[in-house]
Amino acid sequence: MARGRAGTAGRPGTTLLPGVPDLRAFPRKRWADMVRAATTELTWDELGYPDAARLPRLRRQLAAYLARGRGARVDPGQLVVCAGRLDAVMRLRRGLRAAGHTHVADEDPGWTQLHLTVAAAGLTPVAIPVDEDGLRVDLLHQATAARAVIVAPAHQFPTGVVLAPARRAELADWAREVDGPVMEDDYDAEFRYDRHPVGALQGVAPDHVALLGSLSKTLSPAVRLGWIAAPERWTAASPRGTPEAPRRPSSTRTPSPASSPPARTTATCGPPACATNAAATTSCANSRPGCPDRPSAGRPPDSTCSCP
C-alpha cells in the first residue's frame, strides 16, 4: 500500500484486505479540531491518572452513541474502554475464569485471530458451525462444556450472514439457561448496504450479553479505541489496566458435536531477540510473516503479537 507523509498529498493505494476501511476518508482536520477542543476542555483532574475504565466523560458519550446507533442498553458505569475486540476478550478472561469457565464457543468459520486470542487467554475454543441463519444454537446446546460464546450477530465474518431473529431469541434463552455470557462481537455493524441495520443483541438481553466494539472500521484501526459494555460481574474481576497481548496458544481446538473442522496451526512469532528485548516486540510482530497477529487471512488484528 502506497504511503504518503502526514499532511502531504500522499494517498494509500487500493487494498482488498478484509476489514480495512478506506483510510483516505479519515477526517484529519475534524479529528485535529476535536482533539484540540477536547484538550482545551480537560479539567486538571482529568489530566491526572485516569480511572481504570477510562474517563467518565468518554464513557458517557460512548453509552449515548451505543444507545442511539446500536439500540444498546448501557449504563456508563458498565462501560470499559479498551483497545479493541481482541483486547476486550483478554480483559474478560478473569471474569470468565472466576465463574468457572474453561471453554468458550466460537463461530466456525470465523475470525482466526479471535480463536487464537481465546486460546491465548487460557480457554479452550469450541467450534460451532454457522449456516445461512447464523450460529447453530441447537449445536451450542449440545456443546455442554461451553457456557460462554463469542458471536457476531449483526455481520458474521467471513460469511456475512445476519443472525436470524429466531436464533437471536434462542441464543438469549441459552445464555439465561446456562447463566453464561454471550460476547457480542459487533464487527462492522455500522455498515449495511443490503438491509436495514440490525440492533445489538445486548439491547435484548443486557444482563447476559457483553457488547464488544471498536472504531477500527468507522475511523481507523490506528485509533485503538474500543469498548466493553457488560454486567459488572463479568468485568469486576477483569484487569482494567493494560492487558497482556495475545500469546502463542498452547490449547487445542475442540470440535463441535456435528463437525470436525480441520485443525488450525500457529506459527512462532519473532526472532529470539524478542525474548530478551521487550522493545523489539512490536517490530517483531510487524516483521514476521508467520506471526498469528498479522492480517494474512481474514480481518486485521486488534492487538499486536507477543513474542514467546
N, C-alpha and C positions, 0 to 999 in steps of 0.2 A: 504494500500500500504506500503510495507516494506521500511524503510528509513535507509540510512547509513550516517555516519558523513561525512562532506565535506572532500574530499581528501582521503577518505578511499576506500576500495573495495566494500562498500555497494552499492547495486543497487536496484532501485524500482522494485516491482513486476509487473506482467502483470495486466493492467487495461483495461476494455472495456468501460470506461466512455466516452461518446461522446465529441469530441473536445479537448481531452488531447493528446498532441504529445508524442512520445517516448522520455521521459526525459533522458533516458540512452544515447541518441545520442547528448546531449548538448555538444558543443565543449568547454569544460572547459579551456584547455590550450590555444587554439587560442583566446578565449574570454579574458582571462587574459593578453595575449600578446597584443591584440588590445587595451585594457583599458590602459595598461602601455604605449604603443606608443602614444595614443591619449592624455594622461595626459602630456607626455613629450612635445608634440607639442602645448599645450594650450598657448595662449598669456596671458599677465597679464589682459587685458580687459576681456577675456573670463572667467577668474576666479572670476569676479565680478558678480553683479546681472544680470541674462540673460534677453534677450528680452522676452516679454510675450509669444511669439510664439516659443521660444527656439532658440538655437544657429543657426545663419545663415549658418554656415558650415554644420551642420547636415541637415538642410532643403535643401541645395543644393545637398547633397548626396542622400537624400530621393527622391527628384524630378528626379534625374538621374535614380535611381532604378525603380521608377514607370513608367518612360517613356520606359526604356529598358525591364522591366519584365512584365508590365501590359498594355503597349500601351496607357498610360495616357498622357494628355497634361497639364503639371503642371508647373507653374512658382513658383520658391522657395518662392517668396513673398506671394503666396496664400496658403502656407502650414502652418498649425498649428500643432505642436507636442503635443500629449496628451497621456493619459494612456491606451487607447483602444477604442473600438467602443461604449460602453455604455457611457464612458466619453465624447466621441465626440458628442453624441446626447444631453447630458446635456449642453455642451458648445454652441451648435447651437440653443438652445431654445430661447435665447433672440432675435436672428435674426429672428426666426420664429414669435415670438410674436410681434416684432416691425413691421413686414409685415402683421399683422392681422390674422395670422394662429391660429386657435383654435382646429383643428382636424388634425391628421396625419394618413394616411392609412398604414397598415402593412399586411404582409402575414399571411394567415391562411390555414393550420397550419404553425406555425413559432416559433421563439425562445421566450419562455416565458419571459426571463429576458429583452428582448428588449421591449416587450409590457409593462412590469412594469415600465421601465425607461421612456417611452413616457408618461405614466400616471403620474409618479413622477415629470416630468417636467411641469406639469400643462396643458398638452394637452390631448385631447380625442383620443384614438386609434380607428381606424375604420378597421374592419376585411375584407380583400379582399381575396377570395379563390384562391388557387393555383391548377392547374391541370398539366397534363403531359408536357405542354409547358411553365409552369411557371405562373407568376402572371396573373390573368384575367384582362387585361387592359380595356376590354369592361365594366366590372363592376366598375372599377375605375372611368370611365366616369360618371357612374350613382351616385357615392358617391359624390355629389356636395359639401358637407360640407368640404371635404378634398381637399386641394390644395397642399399638400405635401405627399410624400410617402417614406417609407423605404423598400427597396427590395434587395435581394441577387441574382443578375443575373447570376453570374458565378457558384454558387453551393448553391442552396436553402436548408435551413435546416428546417425540417428533411427529406424532400423527396429526396434531392439530384439532382433535375432536374435543367437543364440549361435553362434560358430564351431564347425562340426561337427567331431567327433573326427577324421575322415579329413583334413579341411582343416588341423586343428592339426598333425597329423603331417607333412602335405605342406609346410606353412609352415616348420616346424622344419628339414625336409630342405633346403628352398630356401635358408634362412639359412646352413646349413653349406656348401652348394654354392657360393654366391657369396661366402662369408666376410663377410657383412654383418650389421648389427644389425636385429633386429625390435624396434621401440619399442612396447611393450605399454601402451596406454592403458587403465588398469584402472578406467575410468569406471563408477561406480555398481555395482561388482562385489559390494559387501557386501549389496545388497538384491535378493533374488529371491523372488517370490511365486508364480511359475508352475512352478518346477522347483527341484531342489537346486542350491546354489551351485556354480559351476564354478571349479576351481582355476586359478591363474595359469599361463599358458604358460611363464613364466620357470622354474617348477619342473621342466619337461620339458627345457628347453634353456638352462640358466643361462649357458653360455658365449657364447650368441648372442642373448640377449634382455635388453633394458633395461626393467625394470618401472617404470612411471611412475604415481604415485598421489597422493592428497591427502585431507585431512579435510573438503573442501568440502561433501560430502553427509552424512557421518556426524556432523559437528558444525556447522560454519558456514563459508561462504566467507570471512568476515572474519578467521578464524584465520590464513589464509595459511600453511598448513603442508603441504608436500608432500615427495616423496622420489623419488630415482632409485636403483634397485638395478641396477647394471650392472657388467660386467667393467671392470677398471681401464683397459684400453686405450681404452675409449670415454669415460672421464671424466678421465683423466690430463691430456689437452690442453685440457679444458674449463674455462672460468672458474668457480671455485667461490665467488667473491665475489658482489657484486650485479650481475646481468646487465643488459644493455640491454633495455629494454622493446621489444615488437614494434613495428616501424615500418611505414609505408605500403609495401607490397611494390612492387617495380619489375619483377619477373619475371612471366612469363605461365604459365598452367597448361597442361601437356602432356597431350593426351587419351590415353586408353588405346587399345590396339590394336583393341578391339572396339567402342568407342563414342566419340562426340564430345560430351560434356556441354556445356550452354550455358556461355558464359564468365561468370565472376563479376567483378563490379566492386567497386572500393574507393573509398569517399568520403574526401575530405581531412578530416583531423581538426583541429578547433580554429581559432580566430581567429589573426591574425598575431602577436598579443601572445605567443603560446606560443613563438614562435621566439626571442624575446629574454628571456623571463621563465620560467626553469625552474620557479619556484614555481607558475606558472599551469598546468603540465602536467596535474596531477590534476584540477583544476576544469574544465579544457578538455575532458578526456576524459569527464568525467561530465555535461557540459552540452550536448555536441553530438549531436544525433540521428543525424548521419551518421557518427559515429566507428565504425570497424570493430570496436572492442572493446566496444561496447555490446551487451547481450543482446537485440538487436531480433529476431533469428531464431535459434533454437537455444539451446544451452547458454550460461550466463553465462560471461564471460571469467575466466581465471585470472591476468590481469595487466592493468595499465592501458594505455591508448593513449598512444603517444608522438607528440607533435606534430612535423610535418616541420620 
